[in-house]
Amino acid sequence: MQVSFDLISDLHVETWDDLFNWEGMPTSMMAVVAGDVSRDRELLVRALENLTEQYKLVIFVDGNDEHRYGLENLAESYSSLKDELAHLENFYYLQNNVVVIDGIAFLGCNAWWTYDFDNAESYDESKEYFTERYCVSMEAANLVEAQAYQDVKHMLEQVKKLQTHPDVKEIVLVTHTVPDVSLVQHDIDLEGTHLLNCTGNRLINKVFLEDTESKIHTWVFGHYHGDVDQVLHGVRFVNNARGRGNTPWSKNVYNAKKILIEL
């Protein structure tokens, strides 16, 4: 049996001149959206509504851009986001949630960053870099870090539970940020920068310690605007970001990436 889904992320719809419309674009019945759809909540909801009209099922994790203007009160930002997405049909928001479809468990979160993704770069300087880049307080930087640790805790607990779930044959992990530094540290635009430490969560790949039955099959993610599709730890890691418009790290012609899983 084959199960497929379309991987979409980092649409950044407010940065492109054209109105987002996914009509005629699906290659599967289901889509996984790995965050950074839009900083504008109204545009985010419109884009997700459009996607739910094109797919029988849409699975979503938030990106950092969904919280761009709520970083000083991240808990409230999450609460309001959940409320704004509640009306969507055929839609699952993965934060603190697990979806099981045809023997595959979809588990995910934003994952954020811990400011120490690359130990060669200073943790303190990277946190300061974040406050300057985003024009936020150190308290906001601490809230992001706290959420990153909370996301790790959630993922570890759920992967452990899914090992003994009789209906789960495979697990697909979905994060917004990058799950392993080795996937991106070769990028010359990231290597040796504090930005690299705001690209992923150093602890999130500890989920493999709980994967005693080797159920983790694929890990999809966003945030990074380059292309990744490689096997690491026996797991396929894939991203498919469109990127911000009018930047070198974006795709003027953008399509979903179809992910096939054999059961």
C-alpha positions as CSV (number, residue, x, y, z in Angstrom):
1,M,0.0,0.0,0.0
2,Q,1.2,3.5,-0.9
3,V,0.3,6.7,1.0
4,S,1.4,10.0,-0.5
5,F,1.2,13.7,0.5
6,D,2.3,17.0,-1.0
7,L,5.0,18.9,1.0
8,I,4.6,22.7,1.0
9,S,6.4,25.3,3.1
10,D,7.6,28.8,3.4
11,L,5.1,30.3,1.0
12,H,5.6,33.8,2.5
13,V,2.6,34.8,0.5
14,E,2.8,38.5,1.5
15,T,6.2,38.8,-0.3
16,W,5.0,37.8,-3.7
17,D,3.1,40.0,-6.2
18,D,0.6,37.3,-7.3
19,L,-2.4,36.3,-5.2
20,F,-1.8,32.8,-3.8
21,N,-4.0,30.2,-5.6
22,W,-3.2,26.5,-5.5
23,E,-5.9,25.5,-7.9
24,G,-4.8,22.7,-10.2
25,M,-1.5,22.2,-8.3
26,P,-2.1,19.2,-6.0
27,T,-0.4,15.9,-6.9
28,S,-1.8,14.0,-3.9
29,M,-5.0,14.0,-1.9
30,M,-3.3,15.3,1.2
31,A,-0.9,18.2,1.9
32,V,1.6,18.8,4.7
33,V,2.4,22.5,5.2
34,A,5.5,23.1,7.3
35,G,5.1,26.7,8.3
36,D,5.9,30.2,7.3
37,V,2.9,30.7,5.2
38,S,2.6,34.4,6.1
39,R,3.3,36.9,8.8
40,D,-0.1,38.4,8.1
41,R,-2.7,36.3,9.9
42,E,-5.5,37.2,7.5
43,L,-3.4,36.2,4.5
44,L,-2.4,33.0,6.4
45,V,-6.0,32.0,6.9
46,R,-6.9,32.8,3.2
47,A,-4.0,30.7,2.0
48,L,-4.9,27.8,4.2
49,E,-8.6,28.1,3.2
50,N,-7.4,27.9,-0.5
51,L,-5.4,24.8,0.3
52,T,-8.2,23.0,2.1
53,E,-10.4,23.6,-1.0
54,Q,-7.8,21.8,-3.1
55,Y,-7.0,18.8,-0.8
56,K,-9.1,16.3,1.1
57,L,-6.8,16.9,4.1
58,V,-4.3,19.5,5.1
59,I,-1.9,19.1,8.0
60,F,-0.1,22.2,9.3
61,V,2.6,23.3,11.7
62,D,3.2,26.9,12.4
63,G,6.5,28.7,11.4
64,N,8.2,31.5,13.2
65,D,6.6,34.0,10.7
66,E,3.1,33.0,12.0
67,H,4.2,34.5,15.3
68,R,6.3,37.4,13.9
69,Y,4.2,40.0,15.7
70,G,3.5,38.0,18.8
71,L,7.0,37.1,20.0
72,E,6.7,39.2,23.1
73,N,3.8,37.1,24.3
74,L,4.2,33.7,22.6
75,A,1.5,31.9,24.6
76,E,-1.1,34.4,23.5
77,S,0.1,34.2,19.9
78,Y,-0.4,30.4,20.0
79,S,-3.8,30.7,21.5
80,S,-5.0,33.3,19.0
81,L,-3.6,31.3,16.1
82,K,-5.5,28.2,17.2
83,D,-8.7,30.2,17.4
84,E,-8.2,31.7,14.0
85,L,-7.7,28.3,12.4
86,A,-10.5,26.5,14.2
87,H,-13.1,27.0,11.5
88,L,-11.0,25.2,8.8
89,E,-12.5,21.9,7.6
90,N,-10.4,18.9,6.6
91,F,-7.6,20.5,8.5
92,Y,-5.3,19.5,11.3
93,Y,-3.0,21.8,13.3
94,L,-0.3,19.6,14.7
95,Q,0.7,21.7,17.7
96,N,0.1,19.3,20.7
97,N,-1.7,17.0,18.3
98,V,-1.1,13.7,16.5
99,V,-3.0,12.5,13.3
100,V,-3.1,8.9,12.3
101,I,-4.0,8.2,8.7
102,D,-3.8,4.7,7.1
103,G,-1.3,3.5,9.6
104,I,0.9,6.6,9.5
105,A,1.2,8.9,12.4
106,F,1.8,12.5,11.6
107,L,3.5,14.2,14.6
108,G,4.9,17.7,14.6
109,C,5.5,21.2,16.0
110,N,7.4,24.4,15.1
111,A,10.5,23.2,17.2
112,W,11.9,26.8,17.1
113,W,15.6,27.1,18.0
114,T,17.9,26.8,21.1
115,Y,20.6,29.3,20.0
116,D,23.2,26.5,20.1
117,F,22.4,24.5,16.9
118,D,26.0,24.9,15.9
119,N,28.3,24.7,19.0
120,A,31.0,26.5,17.1
121,E,29.0,29.7,17.5
122,S,28.4,31.6,20.7
123,Y,25.1,30.9,22.4
124,D,24.9,34.3,24.0
125,E,25.9,36.2,20.9
126,S,23.3,34.2,18.9
127,K,20.5,35.1,21.3
128,E,21.6,38.7,21.1
129,Y,21.6,38.5,17.3
130,F,18.0,37.2,17.4
131,T,16.9,40.2,19.4
132,E,18.6,42.6,17.1
133,R,17.4,40.9,13.9
134,Y,13.8,40.7,15.0
135,C,13.7,43.9,17.1
136,V,12.5,42.1,20.1
137,S,13.4,42.0,23.8
138,M,15.6,39.4,25.5
139,E,12.5,38.2,27.2
140,A,11.0,37.3,23.8
141,A,14.3,35.4,23.0
142,N,13.8,33.5,26.2
143,L,10.2,32.7,25.4
144,V,11.3,31.2,22.0
145,E,13.9,29.1,23.7
146,A,11.4,27.9,26.3
147,Q,8.9,26.9,23.5
148,A,11.8,25.1,21.8
149,Y,12.3,22.9,24.9
150,Q,8.6,22.4,25.3
151,D,8.3,21.2,21.7
152,V,11.2,18.7,22.3
153,K,9.4,17.4,25.4
154,H,6.1,16.9,23.4
155,M,7.9,15.2,20.5
156,L,9.8,12.8,22.8
157,E,6.6,11.9,24.7
158,Q,4.6,11.2,21.6
159,V,7.2,9.2,19.8
160,K,7.5,7.0,22.8
161,K,3.8,6.5,23.0
162,L,3.5,5.7,19.3
163,Q,6.0,2.8,19.6
164,T,3.2,0.6,21.2
165,H,0.3,2.0,19.2
166,P,-1.1,-1.0,17.3
167,D,-2.5,1.1,14.4
168,V,0.8,3.0,13.8
169,K,3.2,1.4,11.3
170,E,5.2,4.4,10.4
171,I,5.8,7.9,11.8
172,V,6.2,11.1,9.7
173,L,7.7,14.0,11.7
174,V,6.9,17.5,10.7
175,T,8.8,20.5,12.1
176,H,9.2,24.0,10.8
177,T,12.8,24.5,11.7
178,V,15.7,22.3,10.7
179,P,16.0,19.0,12.7
180,D,19.7,18.3,12.3
181,V,22.6,20.8,11.8
182,S,24.4,18.4,9.4
183,L,21.6,19.0,6.9
184,V,22.5,22.7,6.4
185,Q,25.9,23.5,8.0
186,H,27.6,23.1,4.6
187,D,25.7,26.2,3.3
188,I,28.2,29.0,2.9
189,D,25.6,31.6,3.7
190,L,25.0,29.9,7.1
191,E,28.4,28.5,8.0
192,G,30.1,30.5,10.7
193,T,27.1,32.8,11.3
194,H,24.8,33.4,14.3
195,L,21.9,32.9,11.9
196,L,22.8,29.2,11.8
197,N,22.0,29.0,15.6
198,C,18.5,30.3,14.8
199,T,17.9,27.7,12.1
200,G,17.2,24.6,14.2
201,N,16.7,23.0,17.5
202,R,19.8,21.1,18.7
203,L,17.7,18.7,20.9
204,I,14.8,17.8,18.6
205,N,16.6,14.8,17.0
206,K,16.7,13.1,20.4
207,V,13.4,11.7,19.4
208,F,15.4,8.8,17.8
209,L,16.3,7.7,21.3
210,E,12.6,6.9,21.8
211,D,12.1,5.3,18.4
212,T,12.8,1.8,19.7
213,E,10.6,0.1,17.0
214,S,12.2,2.2,14.2
215,K,8.9,3.6,13.2
216,I,10.2,7.1,12.1
217,H,10.1,6.9,8.3
218,T,10.3,10.5,7.1
219,W,11.0,13.9,8.6
220,V,9.8,17.0,6.7
221,F,10.6,20.5,7.6
222,G,10.7,24.1,6.4
223,H,12.5,27.3,7.4
224,Y,15.6,26.6,5.3
225,H,15.2,28.0,1.8
226,G,17.7,25.7,0.1
227,D,16.8,22.2,-0.9
228,V,17.3,19.1,1.2
229,D,16.4,15.5,0.4
230,Q,18.7,13.0,2.0
231,V,18.8,10.0,4.3
232,L,20.3,10.4,7.7
233,H,20.0,7.9,10.6
234,G,18.0,5.7,8.2
235,V,15.4,8.4,7.9
236,R,14.5,10.5,4.8
237,F,14.8,14.3,5.6
238,V,13.0,16.5,3.1
239,N,12.2,20.2,2.7
240,N,10.4,22.1,-0.1
241,A,10.4,25.8,0.7
242,R,9.3,28.5,-1.8
243,G,11.1,31.3,0.1
244,R,10.6,35.0,0.3
245,G,9.8,36.8,-2.9
246,N,12.6,38.9,-4.5
247,T,15.4,37.1,-2.7
248,P,18.1,34.8,-4.1
249,W,16.7,32.0,-1.9
250,S,13.3,31.6,-3.5
251,K,11.5,29.8,-6.3
252,N,9.6,31.9,-8.9
253,V,8.2,28.6,-10.2
254,Y,7.1,26.6,-7.2
255,N,5.4,23.2,-7.0
256,A,4.6,20.7,-4.2
257,K,7.0,17.9,-3.6
258,K,5.2,14.6,-3.6
259,I,6.3,12.2,-0.8
260,L,5.5,8.5,-1.1
261,I,5.5,6.1,1.7
262,E,5.2,2.3,1.2
263,L,3.4,0.4,3.9
